[in-house]
């Protein structure tokens, strides 16, 4: 039996559990704060950082923006680590402003019910 359910935003088919969380994760990061009428603070500041130079300070602010948005808006996830793996992030891709990040999170399936005990499962987003 699914713990959390929803509807896929592209296909209209039912979503459950981890797929539902992944969709919520994407929704958070594609929404600019202030763009939703009844929830002005919803979203992440990630879009405001796009176009800035790829320097360590920008990356640190980017990681903070990710962590804060997940903390505020998605209690079913707890960020453990944010990595910028070397193979996809070569000099050429960085020169063109492309950055690949890997996010390791802990999935807490019952967090919407107030139970924030961690699940055994760690996932890469």
Wavefront OBJ file of the C-alpha trace (Angstrom):
o trace
v 0.000 0.000 0.000
v 1.462 3.398 -0.983
v 2.378 5.798 1.782
v 1.951 8.985 -0.262
v 0.170 9.380 -3.574
v -0.228 12.038 -6.193
v -0.656 12.582 -9.912
v 2.166 12.806 -12.434
v 2.281 16.360 -13.758
v 3.112 15.269 -17.313
v 1.166 12.038 -17.850
v -1.737 12.370 -15.416
v -1.073 8.867 -14.117
v -0.946 8.068 -10.385
v 2.369 8.457 -8.568
v 3.298 7.014 -5.231
v 6.014 7.127 -2.630
v 9.486 7.903 -3.985
v 8.287 8.932 -7.454
v 5.909 11.396 -5.770
v 8.792 12.805 -3.702
v 10.982 13.204 -6.791
v 8.239 15.137 -8.550
v 7.818 17.381 -5.494
v 11.600 17.929 -5.481
v 11.494 19.117 -9.098
v 8.473 21.329 -8.393
v 10.289 23.051 -5.540
v 13.340 23.846 -7.664
v 11.444 25.020 -10.719
v 9.312 27.447 -8.711
v 10.609 30.922 -7.944
v 9.632 32.309 -4.538
v 6.795 34.794 -4.950
v 5.329 33.142 -8.047
v 2.507 31.262 -6.288
v -0.398 33.427 -5.211
v -1.436 31.673 -2.005
v 2.061 30.511 -1.086
v 4.438 33.370 -1.750
v 7.395 31.806 0.063
v 7.181 28.440 -1.711
v 10.044 27.526 -4.032
v 13.803 27.806 -4.110
v 16.279 30.557 -4.878
v 18.068 28.279 -7.341
v 16.816 30.104 -10.438
v 18.184 33.405 -9.106
v 21.661 31.886 -9.069
v 21.641 30.774 -12.683
v 24.001 32.733 -14.891
v 26.436 33.570 -12.116
v 30.108 32.574 -12.453
v 30.854 28.990 -11.414
v 33.127 29.821 -8.508
v 33.247 28.098 -5.099
v 31.220 30.823 -3.379
v 28.392 30.490 -5.924
v 28.410 26.720 -5.503
v 28.220 27.104 -1.722
v 25.195 29.409 -2.008
v 23.617 26.974 -4.489
v 24.024 24.071 -2.045
v 22.553 26.214 0.735
v 19.572 27.109 -1.456
v 18.959 23.423 -2.199
v 19.268 22.392 1.431
v 17.044 25.195 2.737
v 14.298 24.558 0.188
v 14.230 20.829 0.961
v 14.220 21.532 4.691
v 11.303 23.968 4.371
v 9.143 22.283 1.756
v 9.863 18.558 1.589
v 9.982 16.886 5.016
v 10.149 13.425 3.401
v 13.744 14.152 2.383
v 16.794 14.994 4.449
v 19.828 16.116 2.459
v 22.949 14.237 3.481
v 25.418 15.287 0.831
v 25.642 17.392 -2.325
v 28.434 16.434 -4.708
v 29.795 17.795 -7.960
v 31.234 14.603 -9.497
v 34.333 15.080 -11.624
v 33.627 13.008 -14.778
v 30.601 14.981 -16.010
v 32.036 18.275 -14.727
v 35.110 18.713 -16.870
v 36.725 21.984 -17.894
v 34.799 22.054 -21.161
v 31.363 21.622 -19.570
v 32.120 24.210 -16.880
v 33.313 26.638 -19.542
v 29.866 26.388 -21.134
v 28.166 26.897 -17.772
v 27.041 23.305 -17.328
v 27.249 21.773 -13.876
v 26.078 18.351 -12.774
v 25.264 17.802 -9.113
v 24.464 14.589 -7.270
v 22.329 14.840 -4.156
v 22.316 12.085 -1.555
v 19.227 12.214 0.627
v 17.547 10.140 3.254
v 13.969 9.166 2.502
v 11.582 9.540 5.437
v 8.315 8.092 4.147
v 6.112 8.983 7.135
v 7.327 12.555 7.636
v 4.038 14.055 6.417
v 2.373 12.307 9.370
v 4.878 13.842 11.790
v 7.108 10.769 12.056
v 10.566 11.980 11.044
v 12.369 8.796 11.929
v 14.711 8.049 9.133
v 14.050 5.297 6.696
v 16.704 2.766 5.946
v 16.819 4.025 2.407
v 19.305 6.561 1.100
v 18.625 7.796 -2.410
v 20.420 9.774 -5.085
v 18.388 12.548 -6.634
l 1 2 3 4 5 6 7 8 9 10 11 12 13 14 15 16 17 18 19 20 21 22 23 24 25 26 27 28 29 30 31 32 33 34 35 36 37 38 39 40 41 42 43 44 45 46 47 48 49 50 51 52 53 54 55 56 57 58 59 60 61 62 63 64 65 66 67 68 69 70 71 72 73 74 75 76 77 78 79 80 81 82 83 84 85 86 87 88 89 90 91 92 93 94 95 96 97 98 99 100 101 102 103 104 105 106 107 108 109 110 111 112 113 114 115 116 117 118 119 120 121 122 123 124 125
